[in-house]
């Protein structure tokens, strides 16, 4: 991507090129057209619709506004539909939305239900909890740890009666519980379906509201992804699938999951609850590295600039977190509450863009950090993967860039595969992807370092190349005498052919 960044929050540097993509979550703080437009202009490439919140009608309104912004700005913008997944939550455990005190060693009975019966006679020595998820009780084996409220409170199963849908828990850490707070089972939860009934209903929404990506929450194994693919196929939905890696089981099964998905998300929120928090940074690096070798894009998410929900500046630790994610090789960074409910969503995006710019500049000048992913093991099937011929062409482009130092790489592609492959070899020059396929253009909003430009039709090489050259000239990225590498992964009337050109920019006319 070659997005101009014109804000100097962290210094007085000249405006530069931001190549790591930015994902922003839509919420009450930025649902209107003007906010969405300003976010797009500040650098957002993908808008995330979180289906854990909001109604179908509310999401539809936002979807239409994003289409309007895309049309008015002529900017490539993708939409990510994030399914709720089997997030386990408590039911109503306290009247009037109060709090339930949970002292150390206190015993609690948890049973199936939406709400505690506050009129029933209760054992004063036994606290009462309820959960409406039936499958939970099959996983409540004696000795199983049960985490509540993002891991701030831990209990252990001391007795269990799965057939009766109840268990006795002993509290390990003093704290409080509120209604409908989350439940996690570290190492457990295997009997809970990856796709819930709500998810299936939400997928029907996407039939009339096409999205570029659908994120599957709480993936544990490759079959979870295959199930979603089947559901999409049955509905005629051609969205790409992002697997959210937030369960320890997903880390164990990561290689097989990579065989099925189109992209990954390092979902550090629940991953940090399920794993020891000290293990999360290593897991993040492993996921990003695996995605790079597979030739698949990866998003790093959760709490990246969390303090900006209420503050106008991030903490130093947050800035370092974003910076290091870029150095690790993430293709995109994501904002959640910072934009959905934050104090200043646009400022959060601009701040993210500036930190990313600093990291990218550093990676190009620091010999240790300047990794080019030359050994990426590109695969040979499906959407984000490429044929051996295209992979060879991509590595030839990388070698040409090293040898002749062009100022621009242009890829003409029908499916987007060639451009995604180019993004994974981390070229030090901007990449422009040209396609007449709207689906590919929108999806390439997630491709690191790639600027997608729509073609009205595939024409002769010089005709298509001129679209990219005009775009680059208008942004002062090239000038007469500069070299441009031109890869055609799709040639009109010649399916299966590839071609590679080296073009020297002529004088402006």
SULTAJO-V744505 format. One record per residue. N is the residue number from 1. RES is the residue in one small letter. PHI is phi in whole degrees, 0 to 359 (* if undefined). PSI is psi in whole degrees, 0 to 359 (* if undefined). OMEGA is omega in whole degrees, 0 to 359 (none if undefined). Layout:
BEGIN
n=(N & N)
res=(RES & RES)
phi=(PHI & PHI)
psi=(PSI & PSI)
omega=(OMEGA & OMEGA)
END
This chain:
BEGIN
n=(1 & 2 & 3 & 4 & 5 & 6 & 7 & 8 & 9 & 10 & 11 & 12 & 13 & 14 & 15 & 16 & 17 & 18 & 19 & 20 & 21 & 22 & 23 & 24 & 25 & 26 & 27 & 28 & 29 & 30 & 31 & 32 & 33 & 34 & 35 & 36 & 37 & 38 & 39 & 40 & 41 & 42 & 43 & 44 & 45 & 46 & 47 & 48 & 49 & 50 & 51 & 52 & 53 & 54 & 55 & 56 & 57 & 58 & 59 & 60 & 61 & 62 & 63 & 64 & 65 & 66 & 67 & 68 & 69 & 70 & 71 & 72 & 73 & 74 & 75 & 76 & 77 & 78 & 79 & 80 & 81 & 82 & 83 & 84 & 85 & 86 & 87 & 88 & 89 & 90 & 91 & 92 & 93 & 94 & 95 & 96 & 97 & 98 & 99 & 100 & 101 & 102 & 103 & 104 & 105 & 106 & 107 & 108 & 109 & 110 & 111 & 112 & 113 & 114 & 115 & 116 & 117 & 118 & 119 & 120 & 121 & 122 & 123 & 124 & 125 & 126 & 127 & 128 & 129 & 130 & 131 & 132 & 133 & 134 & 135 & 136 & 137 & 138 & 139 & 140 & 141 & 142 & 143 & 144 & 145 & 146 & 147 & 148 & 149 & 150 & 151 & 152 & 153 & 154 & 155 & 156 & 157 & 158 & 159 & 160 & 161 & 162 & 163 & 164 & 165 & 166 & 167 & 168 & 169 & 170 & 171 & 172 & 173 & 174 & 175 & 176 & 177 & 178 & 179 & 180 & 181 & 182 & 183 & 184 & 185 & 186 & 187 & 188 & 189 & 190 & 191 & 192 & 193 & 194 & 195 & 196 & 197 & 198 & 199 & 200 & 201 & 202 & 203 & 204 & 205 & 206 & 207 & 208 & 209 & 210 & 211 & 212 & 213 & 214 & 215 & 216 & 217 & 218 & 219 & 220 & 221 & 222 & 223 & 224 & 225 & 226 & 227 & 228 & 229 & 230 & 231 & 232 & 233 & 234 & 235 & 236 & 237 & 238 & 239 & 240 & 241 & 242 & 243 & 244 & 245 & 246 & 247 & 248 & 249 & 250 & 251 & 252 & 253 & 254 & 255 & 256 & 257 & 258 & 259 & 260 & 261 & 262 & 263 & 264 & 265 & 266 & 267 & 268 & 269 & 270 & 271 & 272 & 273 & 274 & 275 & 276 & 277 & 278 & 279 & 280 & 281 & 282 & 283 & 284 & 285 & 286 & 287 & 288 & 289 & 290 & 291 & 292 & 293 & 294 & 295 & 296 & 297 & 298 & 299 & 300 & 301 & 302 & 303 & 304 & 305 & 306 & 307 & 308 & 309 & 310 & 311 & 312 & 313 & 314 & 315 & 316 & 317 & 318 & 319 & 320 & 321 & 322 & 323 & 324 & 325 & 326 & 327 & 328 & 329 & 330 & 331 & 332 & 333 & 334 & 335 & 336 & 337 & 338 & 339 & 340 & 341 & 342 & 343 & 344 & 345 & 346 & 347 & 348 & 349 & 350 & 351 & 352 & 353 & 354 & 355 & 356 & 357 & 358 & 359 & 360 & 361 & 362 & 363 & 364 & 365 & 366 & 367 & 368 & 369 & 370 & 371 & 372 & 373 & 374 & 375 & 376 & 377 & 378 & 379 & 380 & 381 & 382 & 383 & 384 & 385 & 386 & 387 & 388 & 389 & 390 & 391 & 392 & 393 & 394 & 395 & 396 & 397 & 398 & 399 & 400 & 401 & 402 & 403 & 404 & 405 & 406 & 407 & 408 & 409 & 410 & 411 & 412 & 413 & 414 & 415 & 416 & 417 & 418 & 419 & 420 & 421 & 422 & 423 & 424 & 425 & 426 & 427 & 428 & 429 & 430 & 431 & 432 & 433 & 434 & 435 & 436 & 437 & 438 & 439 & 440 & 441 & 442 & 443 & 444 & 445 & 446 & 447 & 448 & 449 & 450 & 451 & 452 & 453 & 454 & 455 & 456 & 457 & 458 & 459 & 460 & 461 & 462 & 463 & 464 & 465 & 466 & 467 & 468 & 469 & 470 & 471 & 472 & 473 & 474 & 475 & 476 & 477 & 478 & 479 & 480 & 481 & 482 & 483 & 484 & 485 & 486 & 487 & 488 & 489 & 490 & 491 & 492 & 493 & 494 & 495 & 496 & 497 & 498 & 499 & 500 & 501 & 502 & 503 & 504 & 505 & 506 & 507 & 508 & 509)
res=(x & x & x & x & x & x & x & x & x & x & x & x & x & x & x & x & x & x & x & x & x & x & x & x & x & x & x & x & x & x & x & x & x & x & x & x & x & x & x & x & x & x & x & x & x & x & x & x & x & x & x & x & x & x & x & x & x & x & x & x & x & x & x & x & x & x & x & x & x & x & x & x & x & x & x & x & x & x & x & x & x & x & x & x & x & x & x & x & x & x & x & x & x & x & x & x & x & x & x & x & x & x & x & x & x & x & x & x & x & x & x & x & x & x & x & x & x & x & x & x & x & x & x & x & x & x & x & x & x & x & x & x & x & x & x & x & x & x & x & x & x & x & x & x & x & x & x & x & x & x & x & x & x & x & x & x & x & x & x & x & x & x & x & x & x & x & x & x & x & x & x & x & x & x & x & x & x & x & x & x & x & x & x & x & x & x & x & x & x & x & x & x & x & x & x & x & x & x & x & x & x & x & x & x & x & x & x & x & x & x & x & x & x & x & x & x & x & x & x & x & x & x & x & x & x & x & x & x & x & x & x & x & x & x & x & x & x & x & x & x & x & x & x & x & x & x & x & x & x & x & x & x & x & x & x & x & x & x & x & x & x & x & x & x & x & x & x & x & x & x & x & x & x & x & x & x & x & x & x & x & x & x & x & x & x & x & x & x & x & x & x & x & x & x & x & x & x & x & x & x & x & x & x & x & x & x & x & x & x & x & x & x & x & x & x & x & x & x & x & x & x & x & x & x & x & x & x & x & x & x & x & x & x & x & x & x & x & x & x & x & x & x & x & x & x & x & x & x & x & x & x & x & x & x & x & x & x & x & x & x & x & x & x & x & x & x & x & x & x & x & x & x & x & x & x & x & x & x & x & x & x & x & x & x & x & x & x & x & x & x & x & x & x & x & x & x & x & x & x & x & x & x & x & x & x & x & x & x & x & x & x & x & x & x & x & x & x & x & x & x & x & x & x & x & x & x & x & x & x & x & x & x & x & x & x & x & x & x & x & x & x & x & x & x & x & x & x & x & x & x & x & x & x & x & x & x & x & x & x & x & x & x & x & x & x & x & x & x & x & x & x & x & x & x & x & x & x & x & x & x & x & x & x & x & x & x & x & x & x & x & x & x & x & x & x & x & x & x & x & x & x & x & x & x & x & x & x & x & x)
phi=(* & 225 & 274 & 287 & 245 & 249 & 253 & 247 & 276 & 259 & 177 & 250 & 295 & 291 & 304 & 230 & 251 & 256 & 250 & 284 & 279 & 242 & 252 & 236 & 273 & 277 & 202 & 304 & 280 & 207 & 276 & 282 & 302 & 297 & 295 & 297 & 297 & 295 & 295 & 298 & 291 & 283 & 132 & 287 & 255 & 230 & 256 & 262 & 257 & 270 & 278 & 284 & 226 & 86 & 261 & 299 & 295 & 294 & 295 & 296 & 300 & 295 & 304 & 294 & 294 & 296 & 300 & 296 & 295 & 301 & 292 & 289 & 272 & 55 & 251 & 287 & 227 & 255 & 240 & 249 & 265 & 257 & 291 & 295 & 71 & 278 & 289 & 273 & 226 & 296 & 272 & 277 & 247 & 224 & 290 & 60 & 53 & 275 & 234 & 252 & 287 & 230 & 287 & 298 & 74 & 293 & 258 & 226 & 263 & 248 & 224 & 286 & 163 & 273 & 208 & 294 & 278 & 288 & 268 & 281 & 291 & 239 & 286 & 296 & 267 & 227 & 291 & 240 & 232 & 224 & 217 & 276 & 269 & 299 & 295 & 306 & 287 & 288 & 262 & 273 & 272 & 302 & 96 & 293 & 281 & 234 & 257 & 238 & 53 & 58 & 83 & 283 & 219 & 237 & 232 & 234 & 285 & 252 & 213 & 212 & 228 & 304 & 295 & 267 & 56 & 203 & 205 & 250 & 244 & 250 & 282 & 254 & 228 & 295 & 182 & 229 & 238 & 238 & 300 & 61 & 282 & 285 & 235 & 233 & 241 & 302 & 78 & 242 & 81 & 291 & 270 & 273 & 295 & 291 & 252 & 270 & 300 & 296 & 301 & 296 & 292 & 295 & 298 & 297 & 300 & 288 & 297 & 268 & 229 & 302 & 232 & 285 & 225 & 235 & 265 & 261 & 276 & 57 & 297 & 242 & 207 & 298 & 296 & 298 & 291 & 298 & 297 & 297 & 300 & 297 & 295 & 294 & 298 & 293 & 260 & 71 & 262 & 254 & 295 & 279 & 257 & 252 & 269 & 275 & 267 & 217 & 235 & 304 & 298 & 294 & 294 & 296 & 259 & 300 & 298 & 288 & 296 & 299 & 290 & 250 & 261 & 255 & 194 & 237 & 230 & 276 & 270 & 285 & 297 & 288 & 299 & 288 & 274 & 286 & 258 & 300 & 302 & 291 & 272 & 296 & 301 & 294 & 297 & 300 & 297 & 294 & 297 & 297 & 295 & 297 & 297 & 297 & 293 & 276 & 74 & 243 & 288 & 221 & 252 & 258 & 224 & 88 & 60 & 291 & 230 & 306 & 294 & 281 & 297 & 235 & 244 & 268 & 225 & 278 & 285 & 297 & 295 & 294 & 300 & 295 & 298 & 297 & 305 & 289 & 297 & 295 & 295 & 294 & 110 & 298 & 275 & 210 & 237 & 238 & 253 & 249 & 297 & 302 & 258 & 293 & 227 & 285 & 295 & 212 & 303 & 295 & 297 & 298 & 293 & 297 & 295 & 301 & 299 & 293 & 295 & 300 & 301 & 299 & 294 & 294 & 297 & 298 & 295 & 281 & 252 & 266 & 295 & 287 & 277 & 280 & 266 & 245 & 59 & 300 & 265 & 305 & 266 & 288 & 265 & 237 & 224 & 71 & 299 & 272 & 254 & 225 & 286 & 302 & 294 & 296 & 300 & 296 & 297 & 297 & 291 & 295 & 301 & 301 & 290 & 299 & 300 & 292 & 278 & 252 & 51 & 289 & 264 & 203 & 242 & 242 & 239 & 261 & 216 & 268 & 264 & 94 & 298 & 298 & 291 & 297 & 296 & 299 & 295 & 279 & 270 & 52 & 293 & 277 & 235 & 298 & 241 & 250 & 253 & 247 & 205 & 261 & 257 & 303 & 297 & 293 & 301 & 294 & 296 & 291 & 298 & 264 & 274 & 305 & 74 & 249 & 255 & 278 & 233 & 280 & 256 & 292 & 195 & 283 & 239 & 289 & 308 & 295 & 295 & 290 & 300 & 300 & 300 & 290 & 294 & 297 & 299 & 291 & 299 & 297 & 254 & 59 & 272 & 223 & 212 & 308 & 98 & 289 & 263 & 228 & 267 & 238 & 255 & 250 & 272 & 218 & 237 & 304 & 65 & 224 & 298 & 87 & 264 & 231 & 214 & 226 & 234 & 241 & 245 & 254 & 292 & 271 & 293 & 294 & 241)
psi=(155 & 62 & 128 & 132 & 116 & 11 & 135 & 82 & 320 & 2 & 189 & 24 & 157 & 154 & 139 & 195 & 123 & 121 & 337 & 134 & 153 & 129 & 132 & 136 & 131 & 138 & 192 & 332 & 351 & 37 & 337 & 164 & 313 & 320 & 317 & 318 & 315 & 323 & 317 & 317 & 333 & 345 & 6 & 133 & 328 & 136 & 129 & 126 & 113 & 108 & 8 & 346 & 154 & 162 & 167 & 322 & 319 & 317 & 324 & 319 & 315 & 318 & 315 & 323 & 321 & 320 & 319 & 317 & 318 & 316 & 314 & 324 & 345 & 34 & 140 & 116 & 130 & 160 & 132 & 119 & 115 & 107 & 149 & 316 & 183 & 58 & 117 & 131 & 153 & 158 & 207 & 114 & 348 & 135 & 147 & 30 & 40 & 206 & 150 & 117 & 136 & 86 & 161 & 138 & 1 & 147 & 142 & 138 & 128 & 132 & 168 & 131 & 162 & 333 & 145 & 141 & 99 & 348 & 349 & 153 & 132 & 149 & 118 & 342 & 3 & 110 & 160 & 128 & 152 & 153 & 134 & 0 & 108 & 318 & 340 & 320 & 342 & 338 & 357 & 73 & 153 & 131 & 345 & 131 & 142 & 119 & 140 & 153 & 57 & 34 & 7 & 348 & 132 & 134 & 163 & 140 & 123 & 336 & 149 & 138 & 81 & 320 & 332 & 359 & 52 & 159 & 162 & 130 & 144 & 129 & 137 & 337 & 131 & 137 & 195 & 151 & 148 & 169 & 140 & 26 & 159 & 156 & 134 & 145 & 92 & 124 & 355 & 200 & 14 & 341 & 356 & 131 & 141 & 324 & 120 & 170 & 323 & 318 & 317 & 322 & 321 & 325 & 328 & 328 & 322 & 348 & 316 & 350 & 80 & 138 & 154 & 323 & 146 & 123 & 129 & 120 & 150 & 41 & 137 & 329 & 167 & 329 & 333 & 317 & 318 & 323 & 315 & 319 & 318 & 318 & 321 & 316 & 320 & 337 & 359 & 28 & 126 & 25 & 150 & 150 & 130 & 125 & 121 & 118 & 103 & 11 & 143 & 325 & 326 & 325 & 321 & 321 & 21 & 319 & 316 & 327 & 320 & 333 & 343 & 336 & 171 & 341 & 166 & 156 & 128 & 94 & 88 & 347 & 292 & 331 & 323 & 342 & 318 & 326 & 161 & 134 & 331 & 342 & 346 & 315 & 320 & 320 & 319 & 312 & 322 & 316 & 315 & 317 & 318 & 318 & 321 & 314 & 331 & 352 & 29 & 144 & 154 & 139 & 134 & 128 & 162 & 120 & 28 & 318 & 45 & 325 & 343 & 3 & 329 & 348 & 161 & 354 & 150 & 167 & 161 & 325 & 321 & 318 & 318 & 325 & 311 & 314 & 312 & 329 & 321 & 316 & 329 & 336 & 17 & 145 & 334 & 155 & 146 & 140 & 135 & 264 & 336 & 324 & 326 & 317 & 13 & 168 & 320 & 87 & 319 & 318 & 323 & 318 & 316 & 321 & 316 & 316 & 319 & 320 & 318 & 316 & 316 & 318 & 318 & 321 & 317 & 317 & 332 & 338 & 342 & 120 & 330 & 319 & 345 & 77 & 141 & 359 & 36 & 334 & 16 & 131 & 85 & 140 & 182 & 10 & 157 & 187 & 302 & 2 & 169 & 161 & 162 & 326 & 313 & 321 & 318 & 320 & 320 & 317 & 331 & 318 & 315 & 320 & 321 & 318 & 320 & 323 & 315 & 355 & 62 & 166 & 350 & 145 & 131 & 128 & 124 & 121 & 142 & 321 & 340 & 353 & 316 & 320 & 320 & 320 & 317 & 324 & 330 & 345 & 2 & 61 & 146 & 8 & 158 & 149 & 129 & 127 & 128 & 133 & 152 & 11 & 105 & 324 & 317 & 318 & 313 & 318 & 327 & 355 & 343 & 358 & 118 & 131 & 8 & 132 & 110 & 133 & 131 & 138 & 141 & 325 & 159 & 125 & 206 & 157 & 313 & 325 & 314 & 320 & 325 & 326 & 314 & 319 & 320 & 318 & 313 & 321 & 318 & 338 & 11 & 33 & 338 & 162 & 166 & 136 & 341 & 153 & 147 & 130 & 130 & 110 & 126 & 104 & 354 & 126 & 130 & 131 & 11 & 67 & 141 & 358 & 149 & 153 & 152 & 129 & 154 & 121 & 138 & 127 & 130 & 182 & 150 & 143 & *)
omega=(180 & 183 & 178 & 178 & 189 & 183 & 178 & 179 & 189 & 181 & 182 & 181 & 177 & 176 & 184 & 184 & 180 & 189 & 174 & 185 & 182 & 177 & 179 & 179 & 177 & 178 & 184 & 183 & 186 & 184 & 186 & 184 & 185 & 179 & 179 & 178 & 180 & 177 & 179 & 180 & 179 & 176 & 180 & 179 & 179 & 173 & 181 & 173 & 185 & 184 & 167 & 181 & 173 & 179 & 177 & 180 & 179 & 178 & 179 & 178 & 179 & 179 & 180 & 179 & 178 & 177 & 179 & 179 & 178 & 180 & 185 & 183 & 185 & 181 & 177 & 182 & 179 & 177 & 177 & 175 & 184 & 181 & 181 & 183 & 185 & 176 & 182 & 180 & 170 & 169 & 178 & 184 & 182 & 178 & 175 & 177 & 177 & 179 & 177 & 179 & 183 & 180 & 179 & 178 & 176 & 179 & 180 & 171 & 175 & 183 & 180 & 178 & 177 & 183 & 171 & 174 & 185 & 179 & 182 & 177 & 184 & 175 & 184 & 181 & 185 & 177 & 184 & 175 & 175 & 175 & 182 & 183 & 186 & 185 & 180 & 190 & 173 & 182 & 182 & 178 & 180 & 182 & 179 & 174 & 178 & 182 & 179 & 171 & 178 & 174 & 180 & 179 & 185 & 173 & 179 & 179 & 178 & 174 & 183 & 176 & 184 & 182 & 179 & 180 & 175 & 179 & 176 & 182 & 174 & 182 & 183 & 183 & 180 & 180 & 181 & 174 & 176 & 178 & 171 & 174 & 187 & 178 & 175 & 177 & 181 & 180 & 181 & 179 & 184 & 182 & 182 & 185 & 178 & 178 & 180 & 176 & 177 & 179 & 181 & 177 & 179 & 178 & 178 & 177 & 185 & 177 & 181 & 182 & 184 & 178 & 182 & 185 & 171 & 181 & 179 & 184 & 172 & 176 & 177 & 186 & 184 & 181 & 176 & 180 & 180 & 178 & 178 & 180 & 178 & 179 & 178 & 180 & 182 & 180 & 182 & 180 & 183 & 178 & 175 & 185 & 172 & 175 & 177 & 182 & 183 & 177 & 176 & 180 & 179 & 177 & 178 & 185 & 189 & 183 & 180 & 176 & 179 & 179 & 188 & 191 & 177 & 180 & 179 & 170 & 173 & 185 & 193 & 180 & 179 & 176 & 178 & 175 & 183 & 178 & 166 & 186 & 180 & 181 & 186 & 180 & 178 & 178 & 178 & 181 & 181 & 181 & 181 & 180 & 179 & 179 & 179 & 181 & 179 & 181 & 183 & 178 & 181 & 178 & 172 & 191 & 170 & 172 & 182 & 174 & 189 & 182 & 181 & 168 & 182 & 184 & 178 & 177 & 177 & 172 & 177 & 179 & 178 & 178 & 178 & 179 & 179 & 181 & 184 & 176 & 177 & 179 & 177 & 179 & 178 & 178 & 183 & 174 & 189 & 173 & 181 & 179 & 182 & 178 & 185 & 183 & 188 & 182 & 182 & 183 & 182 & 179 & 178 & 179 & 180 & 178 & 177 & 181 & 180 & 179 & 178 & 179 & 179 & 181 & 180 & 177 & 179 & 184 & 180 & 185 & 181 & 185 & 180 & 184 & 188 & 181 & 183 & 177 & 183 & 184 & 178 & 182 & 184 & 182 & 195 & 183 & 170 & 195 & 186 & 181 & 188 & 176 & 177 & 179 & 180 & 178 & 179 & 178 & 180 & 179 & 174 & 176 & 180 & 179 & 176 & 179 & 179 & 187 & 189 & 175 & 176 & 179 & 185 & 170 & 180 & 178 & 174 & 189 & 177 & 184 & 185 & 185 & 181 & 181 & 177 & 178 & 177 & 181 & 184 & 176 & 171 & 177 & 181 & 180 & 179 & 177 & 174 & 178 & 180 & 179 & 173 & 182 & 182 & 180 & 179 & 180 & 181 & 181 & 181 & 172 & 179 & 183 & 181 & 173 & 184 & 173 & 181 & 177 & 183 & 173 & 174 & 177 & 174 & 179 & 177 & 182 & 182 & 180 & 179 & 181 & 181 & 178 & 180 & 181 & 178 & 179 & 183 & 178 & 182 & 181 & 177 & 178 & 179 & 177 & 182 & 180 & 179 & 177 & 177 & 175 & 187 & 178 & 176 & 176 & 177 & 181 & 182 & 177 & 178 & 181 & 179 & 179 & 173 & 178 & 181 & 181 & 168 & 186 & 175 & 185 & 179 & 180 & 176 & 179 & none)
END
